[in-house]
């Protein structure tokens, strides 16, 4: 499972990095951010040039990751 930024997300923070398969990916830019009743989602661009969707679920304190948002 990916881990974004710090283990616990706070409303005034944005993810700075995430870990996937033991590799750390630095987030170069947050392209978009939106809120749901118990979650926050971020469309992020990493330094390697790819775009991902990170989703933080407040109720479960878990992050999920989706890729393929950069036209590939």
C-alpha positions in Angstrom: 0.0 0.0 0.0 1.2 3.5 -0.7 2.0 5.9 2.1 1.7 9.6 1.3 3.5 12.3 3.2 3.2 11.8 6.9 1.4 8.8 8.3 -1.6 10.9 9.4 -3.0 13.4 7.1 -4.3 16.7 8.5 -6.7 19.0 6.6 -4.1 21.8 6.1 -1.4 19.5 4.7 -0.7 18.1 1.3 1.3 15.0 0.5 5.0 15.6 -0.2 5.9 12.0 -1.2 4.6 8.5 -1.3 6.1 5.0 -1.0 5.2 2.2 -3.4 6.9 -1.2 -3.4 9.6 0.2 -1.1 10.4 3.1 -3.5 9.9 6.7 -2.4 8.4 9.1 -5.0 8.7 12.8 -4.5 5.7 14.9 -5.4 6.7 17.8 -7.6 3.3 19.4 -7.7 -0.3 19.0 -6.5 -2.3 19.5 -9.7 -5.8 19.3 -8.1 -7.4 18.6 -4.8 -11.0 17.8 -3.9 -12.9 16.8 -0.8 -15.6 14.2 -0.1 -17.4 13.8 3.2 -14.8 11.5 4.7 -11.9 11.7 2.2 -9.6 14.0 0.4 -8.1 13.3 -3.1 -5.0 14.7 -4.7 -4.0 14.6 -8.4 -0.2 14.8 -8.1 2.8 15.0 -10.5 6.0 13.3 -9.3 9.5 14.3 -10.1 9.9 11.3 -12.5 7.2 12.9 -14.7 4.2 10.7 -14.1 0.8 11.8 -12.7 -1.1 9.8 -9.9 -4.3 10.1 -8.0 -3.8 9.8 -4.2 -6.9 9.3 -2.0 -6.9 9.6 1.8 -9.8 8.0 3.7 -10.2 9.7 7.1 -12.4 6.9 8.6 -9.8 4.2 7.9 -6.7 6.4 8.0 -5.6 4.8 4.8 -4.1 6.1 1.5 -4.8 4.5 -1.9 -3.1 5.2 -5.2 -4.1 5.1 -8.8 -1.9 5.6 -11.8 -2.4 6.2 -15.5 -3.5 9.8 -15.3 -0.8 11.1 -17.7 -2.0 9.7 -21.0 0.1 6.5 -20.9 
